[in-house]
C-alpha cells in the first residue's frame, strides 16, 4: 500500500473503511500529499504486520480528525514524519502505540520528527511507558496519559 494515494492533492473524501489490510507490511507515504483530504477513516485498519508508517499522513493539511487509536504498532520500525504538516489535527490518541527502542520517530538526516508542523495539535494521548521516547521529539506540554 506504499504510495497508494500519494499526491492525490484534490481528493477530499476517501472511504478505506473496508480495506483488508491484515497482510500489509508497508504503509509508507500511503496518504502523503493528500492536501485536500477532509475525511479519512483508518480506524479499522489491521496494522499488526506493518513495518513502516513513515510519511503515512504527511501533508494531509485538511484532516481535522484522524483515529489511529487502534493501530497495532508492535512491528513498526519507522514512524518518522508520520504526521508531518497535518496542520489541522488538534488531537491524536497514540495510547495503544508500542514504541520499541529501535522504533524511529525522528528523521535521522534532518530535525524533522513525526509531529513537525502540526500547528493545531494540542493534545497527544500516549502510553506513559513511552513518555521518554516522545518527550525527545515534542514538548511535554502536549503529552497526556
N, C-alpha and C positions, 0 to 999 in steps of 0.2 A: 504494500500500500504506500510505499515510499513515493512521494511527489504526486500522489493520486489526484489531488485537486489543486496543487500548487499553481500559483499565478492565475487563478480564476478570479480576477480582480473585480468583475462586475456581478458575480454571484452573490445574491442576497439571502436566499434561503436554501437549505440543503438538508434533506432527510436521510440520515445514515443510521437511523434507529434500528433498522432490521438487518444491518450488515452482520455477516458471520465473520467474526474476527478471531475465532478461537485458535487458529493456526498461524496467525500473523506474527512475524518476528521483527519487522521493521516498519515503523510509522513515521520515520524521519521526514520532515517537511510536508507532511500529508495535506495540511491546510495552509501552508506558507503563502503569504501574499494574497490571501482571500480578504482583501481590504474592505469590501462592502458586506461581507457576511454578517448578518444580524442574528440569525437563529441557527444553532447547531446543537443537536442532541447526541452526545457521545456517551451518555450515562450507562448504556447497556453494552458498551464495548468490553469484550473479554481481552484483557491485555496481559494475561498470565505468561505468554511466551515472547512478548515483545522485549527486544534488547536495546532498541534505540527510539527515543522520542525527541531527539534533537530537532530543534526548529519546528516542531509539530504544529504550533499555532502562531508562529512568528508573523507579525504584521497583520493579525486579524483585528484591525483597528476598530471595527464597528461592533464587535461582540461585547455585550454587557454582562451576560450570564454564561457561564461555562461550568457544567457539572462533571468534574473528574474525580468526585469523591469516592467512587467505587473502583477506580483504576488499581489493578494489581501490578505493582512495580518491582516485585522481588527480583525479576531477571533483567530489569532495565539497567544498562551500564552508562548511558549517556542521556541526560536531560538538559544539557546546556542549551541556552537560548530558547527553551521550550515555549515561553510566553512573551518573548521579546516584542515590544511595541504593541501589546494588546492594550491600547490607550484607554479603553472604556470599561475594562474589567474593574470592579470595585471590591470583589470578594472571591477568594479561592479556598476550597476545602481540600487540603492535601493531607489530612489527618490519617488516611489509610496508606499513604505512600511509604514504601520501605526504601530506605536510603542506606546502601552498604558503604563501607569505607572506600570502595572502588567506583562508586557512582559519581559521574562527572556532572556538576551543577553549573560550572562556570567554564566558558570557552578558554582553553589554555593558551591561545595565541592572542587574546585581547582581553580587555577588562569587562567585556560583556558577560552578564550572567543571566540566569533563566527568567528574571523579572525586570530586566533592564527596559526603561522607557514605558513601564506600566504606570503612567502618571496618576490614574484614578484609583489604583489599588490601595485600599486602606487596611484590609484585613486578610491575612493568610493563616488559615487554621492548620496547624501541624501537630504531629505526634511529639510530645515532649522529649521523647527519646532521641530525636534528631535535631534538637534545638541548636546544638553546637555547629552542625553542618550548615544549617540555614542562616545562622547569625553571621557566618563568614561572608555571605553574599548580599544580605539585605538588613537594613536597620531593624533592630529588635522591636521597635515600637509597632511594627506591622504584624508581628507574630503572636498568635493566640493559641491556646491549648484547648 
